[in-house]
Amino acid sequence: MNNNKVDYNLLKTFYNVIQTESFTKAAALLNQPKSRVSRAISRLENQLGVELIRRTTRRTSATSIGKEFYKNISPILNTLNNELIKVSNYQKEMTGTIRITAPQDIAQTIIAKIISGFNTKYPNIQIQSLITNELLDLTKDNIDLSFRAGSLKDSNLIQKKLMNVNFIFISSKSYLEKNGYPIRLSELNKFKFLSFKNMEQLWFKNKINVKPFLQTDSIPMLLSMVLNSDGITILPDYFCKEYLESGKIVRIFPNLKSPPETIHMLYHQSKNSSNVVKKFIEHASSFENI
């Protein structure tokens, strides 16, 4: 016997040939050409090293070994087939709508990837997304799930960690070539600095006086300005990863350790939460492995 694993499809073909006592009928059931069914049986016999089916011009019948083999694998194949049907139907039956909210930067990168993978698994579930930097009321706005950076104090919502985030200093190559490359944080006051909600204060802790050229709560805007060579900023690594890898932007102070930050999923604790919401949370929880 060949030590290679036997293909499930070969066993399924063998099962149907014995059931119908005909290559032609088995081919019709499997929606395959008769020649393909015949080759499948020959391949199975070669792998097992025995003759399973005796072919004559008048009839098709199992050999004694073939009959015993059919008898032993039939209940296994039936159970497996039932489970495959059950799983397939389960995914088809998973329908409904999930309402989620997230800020632009998280939605544009992380949430888009999560939804894409989820849609592959459960194509009949619809997603409604509310993209805003405001922390919406999940009950008032009928939201199932919220994604936010940081954590909420005194909240009655479940906060489940999605992933850790590192903030990094970045700029474009052209800006640095034109204006120089800062070696120390104290040198930033010589450059145009673009601030994300005073994030720099977490780094400087009032020890360094840097007056931002721009302050905003829009991460996409800051990235656009950096790509336009308008200065230096601090952004989450997940949002500018592809631009770093392509060389369009450069990381500054690579040895500096980012203050800790975490993206959380927020949702109500309820035993009555729908299966579609539970499945989405389960899928999102594995994001870092996607």
Secondary structure, DSSP 8 states (H G I E B T S, - for coil): ---S---HHHHHHHHHHHHHT-HHHHHHHHTS-HHHHHHHHHHHHHHHTS--EEE-SS-EEE-HHHHHHHHHHHHHHHHHHHHHHHHHHHHHH--EEEEEEE-HHHIIIIIHHHHHHHHHH-TTEEEEEEE-SS---TTTTT-SEEEEES--TT--SEEEEEEEE-EEEEEEHHHHHHH----SGGGGGGS-EEEETTTHHHHHTTSS----SEEES-HHHHHHHHHTT--EEEEEHHHHHHHHHHTSEEEESTTS----EEEEEEE---TT--HHHHHHHHHHHTGGG-
